[in-house]
Structures are given as C-alpha cells and as structure tokens.
Amino acid sequence: MMFDPQLLEGQHSLQANEHREPVLEIKVVDHRYHPMSQILDACSLDIYPGEIVSLIGPSGCGKSTFLKIAADLLEPSDGNVICRAKDKAVLFQEHRLLPWKTLYENMRFGLRGRSVSQSEQILRMEKAAQTMGFDKEDLGKYPSELSGGMRQRAALARALAVEPDLLFLDEPFSALDIGRRRDMYRLLLSETKNRTYTVLMVTHDVTEALSLSDRVLVMAPDPGRFIKEYTIPIPLKQRNRHLVSDLEADLLSDPHIADLFNMANWEQLI
C-alpha cells in the first residue's frame, strides 16, 4: 500500500486545528550561545492538544536547543514561548535518576513543590510504577540495581507521576535495544491516548519519528532552522513496518533531506 507523498506536505495541519487553540506556541527569531555563533535562525511551531510532534535532523542542527526553549529550560536570545499546559515534564536521553535515592524516592522527587496531598502522591506513584511494569520490590531499589531499560522506564514513570498534559522527550529511547525501545513506544502511545498528552519529541531516528508522530519537522544546521514539515496521513493504530518504510522512502526521495542524513543512496546497505 502506497500513499500520495503530496499528502505529507502539511501547513501546521491548518484545517484540522484552525478552530483549536495551541497548547504551545514557540517563536524563535534568533538564538546564540555566543554573539558570533548563531545556533538557531527564525523558526516557529504551534502544537495542539493531543498531538505528538517530532523534530528530526542531523547532529548539531539545534533540535535539543529548540526543545529546551520550548520547555522553558532556556530563554531564546530573541523570541518567546506561550505555554497553556497546566503541568509539563521533560524526559532526557540520560535517565537522570538520583543515585542515592530509591526508585520510589526518585519518582516522588518529581512531585516536590506541587500542591498534591501525600495520599494522592502515593496513588500517582503506584499507578505510574504499575504502568511501567514495576512491582513493589523494585520500588526499594537504587538506580545501580536497575538495568538500563529499567532506569529509562523509571525516568518515564517519574515524569508520568506528575500527570503532565505536555511532555517533552529529548531522545529518551536512543540508548535502548530495539526490543526495549518498542516496549517504550507502546507505553508512551498508550499513555498518550489514555491521558491525551501533548508531546514534543527530539530524535535523530527517522523511523522512530515517522512511527510515533502526527507531524514531523525536519531541521537543517548552520544555523538550525525548519526546512520541511510532514503530516502523517496514516493513523497511529494502522501503522506497520511496511507503511512506515514507504513513508521513509517518500521522505528521503527529497535529495536535500537525504543529504542531511547522509542517505543519498539509502536503499543500499553499504
């Protein structure tokens, strides 16, 4: 089954979203860590409730910088962010668990400073732990006692315990093997569907972006900027490996995009 690549060219899904208010509006005019070194050129993005939007591009193109600006972890040199989310959480490539705290304590740490009663905190943590496949014995373990996959699930459980309506993901699955990665995909999509999360994700994996997202934005470097946007015409629940492969072929048929990822002859393995 092939689809028309013309359908992939989205204009921020205007027809679907024209009557909705964005949960997140990011407008970067310029960003620099040093006056003589421009990291981001003008790039803007509106994200609507329940959307999963991915940023892809080669290393060093400014994906993570843009995400940090969107998550209010970094202030743009010129620009602004409007966030209408009630609660938000960020998940990084590194699990960033506190090594001197147990899994239970790490999960609870994410709720510090929030007006959530102790009984509600316990309920949230138990639910998040169960969703991520942890049992009561695991809750007393320290990060050094957990496998790599368990640590990443623990980091996601900590984020979910906050019950955010906006979730930022900065390549959180890249260090996992393919089996654990697929498990995390399923968990993420299940939670996104059940709780209507809005997600902004950074990834260098084209297949990952096309598999999980409603929209994909391609970034180019020097300085970082958006050069293309794709709206995926296949509902998440209908996607399979063959359809995503077709979508990837359409994406990489653009010579400029293929060159960005060093995949000009992407059908050849070597």
C-alpha positions as CSV (number, residue, x, y, z in Angstrom):
1,M,0.0,0.0,0.0
2,M,1.5,3.3,-1.1
3,F,0.1,6.8,-0.4
4,D,0.5,10.1,-2.2
5,P,3.5,12.0,-0.9
6,Q,1.7,15.2,-1.6
7,L,-0.5,14.4,1.4
8,L,2.6,14.6,3.6
9,E,3.2,18.3,2.9
10,G,1.4,19.9,5.9
11,Q,0.9,23.5,6.7
12,H,0.7,23.0,10.5
13,S,-2.5,21.0,10.0
14,L,-4.5,24.1,9.5
15,Q,-7.7,22.6,8.5
16,A,-7.7,20.2,11.5
17,N,-6.5,22.7,14.0
18,E,-7.9,26.1,12.8
19,H,-10.7,26.0,15.4
20,R,-8.4,24.9,18.3
21,E,-6.0,26.9,20.5
22,P,-2.4,25.7,20.6
23,V,-1.3,24.3,23.9
24,L,2.2,25.5,23.0
25,E,3.4,28.4,20.7
26,I,7.1,28.7,20.1
27,K,8.5,31.6,18.2
28,V,12.3,31.8,17.9
29,V,13.7,34.7,16.0
30,D,17.3,34.1,16.8
31,H,19.3,32.1,19.4
32,R,23.0,32.3,20.2
33,Y,25.2,31.0,23.0
34,H,27.9,33.4,21.8
35,P,27.3,36.7,19.9
36,M,29.3,35.5,16.9
37,S,27.8,32.0,16.8
38,Q,24.2,31.7,15.7
39,I,22.6,28.4,16.9
40,L,19.0,28.9,15.7
41,D,17.6,31.0,12.9
42,A,14.0,32.0,12.8
43,C,11.8,29.0,13.5
44,S,8.2,28.8,14.8
45,L,6.0,26.0,15.8
46,D,2.4,25.7,17.2
47,I,1.5,22.4,18.9
48,Y,-2.2,21.4,19.5
49,P,-3.7,19.3,22.3
50,G,-3.1,15.6,21.9
51,E,-0.5,15.9,19.1
52,I,2.8,14.1,19.0
53,V,5.3,16.3,17.1
54,S,8.8,15.2,16.4
55,L,11.9,17.2,15.4
56,I,14.5,15.3,13.3
57,G,17.7,16.4,11.7
58,P,21.5,15.7,11.8
59,S,23.5,16.1,15.0
60,G,24.3,19.7,15.8
61,C,21.3,21.2,14.0
62,G,19.7,22.7,17.2
63,K,17.0,20.1,17.9
64,S,17.7,19.9,21.6
65,T,18.2,23.6,21.9
66,F,14.8,24.3,20.4
67,L,13.2,21.7,22.7
68,K,14.8,23.3,25.8
69,I,13.5,26.7,24.7
70,A,10.0,25.2,24.2
71,A,10.2,23.6,27.7
72,D,11.3,26.9,29.3
73,L,14.7,25.5,30.3
74,L,16.4,28.0,28.1
75,E,15.5,31.6,27.2
76,P,15.9,32.4,23.5
77,S,18.1,35.3,22.5
78,D,15.2,36.7,20.6
79,G,11.7,35.2,20.7
80,N,9.0,34.0,23.0
81,V,7.1,30.9,24.1
82,I,3.4,30.7,25.1
83,C,2.5,27.6,27.1
84,R,-1.1,26.9,28.0
85,A,-0.4,23.5,29.6
86,K,-1.2,23.0,33.3
87,D,1.6,20.7,34.0
88,K,4.6,19.6,32.0
89,A,7.5,17.1,32.3
90,V,10.8,16.6,30.5
91,L,12.5,13.2,29.7
92,F,16.1,13.3,28.6
93,Q,18.4,10.8,26.9
94,E,20.1,10.2,30.2
95,H,17.7,8.9,32.9
96,R,19.0,11.5,35.4
97,L,17.8,9.4,38.4
98,L,19.4,10.5,41.7
99,P,21.8,7.6,42.6
100,W,21.3,8.0,46.4
101,K,17.6,7.7,46.2
102,T,15.4,4.6,45.7
103,L,13.1,4.2,42.7
104,Y,10.2,5.2,44.9
105,E,12.1,8.3,46.2
106,N,13.1,9.3,42.7
107,M,9.5,9.1,41.5
108,R,8.3,11.1,44.4
109,F,11.0,13.7,43.8
110,G,9.2,14.8,40.7
111,L,6.2,15.8,42.8
112,R,8.1,18.1,45.1
113,G,6.8,21.6,45.3
114,R,3.4,20.6,43.8
115,S,0.2,21.0,45.7
116,V,-0.5,17.3,45.8
117,S,-1.5,15.6,49.0
118,Q,0.6,12.7,50.3
119,S,-2.2,10.2,49.7
120,E,-2.6,11.4,46.1
121,Q,1.2,11.2,45.6
122,I,1.2,7.6,46.7
123,L,-1.7,6.8,44.3
124,R,0.1,8.5,41.4
125,M,3.4,6.8,42.0
126,E,1.8,3.3,42.4
127,K,-0.1,3.9,39.2
128,A,2.9,5.1,37.2
129,A,5.0,2.2,38.6
130,Q,2.4,-0.3,37.6
131,T,2.1,1.2,34.1
132,M,5.9,0.9,33.7
133,G,5.9,-2.7,34.8
134,F,7.5,-2.3,38.2
135,D,6.5,-4.3,41.3
136,K,6.7,-3.3,45.0
137,E,10.1,-4.9,45.3
138,D,11.5,-2.7,42.5
139,L,10.4,0.5,44.3
140,G,13.0,-0.1,47.0
141,K,15.9,-0.5,44.6
142,Y,18.5,2.1,43.8
143,P,19.4,3.1,40.2
144,S,22.6,1.0,40.4
145,E,20.4,-2.1,41.0
146,L,18.3,-1.4,37.9
147,S,19.1,-2.4,34.3
148,G,19.5,0.3,31.6
149,G,15.9,-0.4,30.3
150,M,14.5,-0.3,33.9
151,R,16.2,3.1,34.6
152,Q,14.7,4.6,31.5
153,R,11.3,3.2,32.4
154,A,11.8,4.6,35.9
155,A,12.6,8.1,34.4
156,L,9.3,7.9,32.3
157,A,7.4,6.7,35.4
158,R,8.8,9.8,37.3
159,A,7.5,12.0,34.5
160,L,4.1,10.3,34.3
161,A,3.6,10.6,38.1
162,V,3.4,14.3,37.6
163,E,0.4,13.6,35.3
164,P,1.5,16.3,32.8
165,D,-0.6,17.4,29.9
166,L,2.6,18.4,28.0
167,L,5.6,16.0,27.7
168,F,9.0,16.9,26.3
169,L,11.2,14.0,25.1
170,D,14.8,14.6,24.2
171,E,16.0,11.3,22.6
172,P,14.9,9.2,25.6
173,F,15.0,5.9,23.8
174,S,18.3,6.1,21.8
175,A,20.3,4.0,24.3
176,L,17.8,1.1,24.4
177,D,18.0,-2.0,22.4
178,I,15.3,-2.5,19.8
179,G,13.1,-4.7,21.9
180,R,13.0,-2.4,24.9
181,R,12.6,0.6,22.6
182,R,9.4,-1.0,21.1
183,D,8.1,-1.6,24.6
184,M,8.7,2.1,25.5
185,Y,6.9,3.1,22.3
186,R,3.9,1.1,23.2
187,L,3.9,2.5,26.8
188,L,4.2,6.1,25.5
189,L,1.5,5.7,22.9
190,S,-0.9,4.0,25.4
191,E,-0.4,6.8,27.9
192,T,-0.7,9.5,25.3
193,K,-4.0,8.0,24.2
194,N,-5.4,7.4,27.6
195,R,-4.5,10.8,29.1
196,T,-4.4,13.0,26.0
197,Y,-0.9,14.1,26.4
198,T,0.7,16.5,24.0
199,V,4.2,15.5,23.1
200,L,7.2,17.3,21.6
201,M,10.0,14.8,20.8
202,V,13.5,15.2,19.6
203,T,15.0,12.2,17.8
204,H,17.8,11.5,15.3
205,D,15.9,8.3,14.2
206,V,13.8,9.0,11.1
207,T,11.9,5.7,11.5
208,E,11.1,6.5,15.2
209,A,9.7,9.9,14.3
210,L,7.6,8.5,11.4
211,S,6.3,5.7,13.6
212,L,5.2,7.7,16.6
213,S,4.3,11.2,15.4
214,D,1.3,13.1,14.0
215,R,3.7,15.6,12.5
216,V,7.4,15.6,11.8
217,L,9.6,18.7,11.3
218,V,13.0,18.4,9.6
219,M,15.7,20.7,10.8
220,A,18.9,21.7,8.9
221,P,22.0,23.1,10.6
222,D,24.2,26.3,10.4
223,P,22.1,27.8,11.8
224,G,19.3,25.5,12.9
225,R,16.0,26.0,11.1
226,F,12.9,24.2,9.9
227,I,13.1,23.2,6.2
228,K,10.2,20.8,5.9
229,E,7.1,19.7,7.7
230,Y,5.2,16.4,7.2
231,T,1.8,15.5,8.4
232,I,1.5,11.7,8.6
233,P,-1.7,10.6,6.8
234,I,-1.9,7.2,8.5
235,P,-3.5,6.9,11.9
236,L,-1.1,5.6,14.6
237,K,-3.0,2.4,15.2
238,Q,-2.8,1.5,11.5
239,R,0.9,2.0,11.0
240,N,3.1,-1.0,10.5
241,R,6.7,-1.5,9.4
242,H,5.9,-1.7,5.7
243,L,3.8,1.6,5.7
244,V,6.5,3.4,7.7
245,S,9.1,2.1,5.3
246,D,7.1,3.6,2.4
247,L,6.8,6.8,4.3
248,E,10.6,6.9,4.9
249,A,11.1,6.3,1.2
250,D,8.9,9.3,0.3
251,L,10.7,11.5,2.8
252,L,14.2,10.5,1.6
253,S,13.2,10.9,-2.1
254,D,13.9,14.6,-1.5
255,P,17.6,14.9,-2.3
256,H,18.1,17.7,0.2
257,I,16.6,15.7,3.0
258,A,18.6,12.6,2.0
259,D,21.8,14.6,2.0
260,L,21.1,15.9,5.5
261,F,21.1,12.3,6.8
262,N,23.9,11.1,4.6
263,M,21.3,8.7,3.0
264,A,21.5,9.7,-0.7
265,N,21.7,6.0,-1.6
266,W,19.6,4.9,1.4
267,E,18.4,1.7,-0.2
268,Q,21.9,0.4,-0.3
269,L,23.2,-1.0,3.0
270,I,26.8,-0.3,2.3
